[in-house]
């Protein structure tokens, strides 16, 4: 039985913009497990990014509790939350945020230079299938290749958790599949618990666990006994 990596109880996030209060998360109870690839589905505005940001220590809950293993994140001081993020979490966003003047290898090196037990940049890039692109600049890479550099950068510090917000959102199906392959390899070879937000409901077929959100609430959780490979996923 896999160990639990995250638990939330009654997790609530209210954005108070003065005129209106938005319940972005409305009492979410969930458990996520080590080594699993989890997909978060739900319409725009249903609370997926808010959840990801709280799990990653980028944002605070309004009420309720979040644990990373035995450590409670809710109520942590900012300094401790920053250390948690630095030591345990990698992020991948829809847009790759690479430094245009640095090569793929140098972009990854920005992280490995300040990490405790990092991979070599070349090793991280090889893992995502970019061994032949080490010295290319972002402008010389396709969108999918740039996203794979971003994945290599996120995992080079060997985080236990990889949080991905619409990682294929800007990609066509062919390059999107390559990005999903890279996420699958990271999940399988490094054992990184991977959480992926997507609008593409087909991607749920490659997940161990599927969470559906609606209006800040979590619906029934789906666990897949058999999974499709990224190449089998229709866009
Ligand atoms: P999703 O990722 O599913 O699209 P979000 O978590 O981004 O949903 O947003 C959930 C709800 O919270 C939405 O109604 C959104 O408009 C609102 N929201 C998100 N961030 C903010 C913010 N910084 N200020 C005010 N409202 C926000």
Boltz pocket constraint, residues with backbone or C-beta under 6 A from the ligand:
constraints:
  - pocket:
      binder: B
      contacts: [[A, 15], [A, 16], [A, 17], [A, 22], [A, 23], [A, 24], [A, 42], [A, 43], [A, 44], [A, 45], [A, 46], [A, 47], [A, 48], [A, 49], [A, 50], [A, 51]]
      max_distance: 6.0
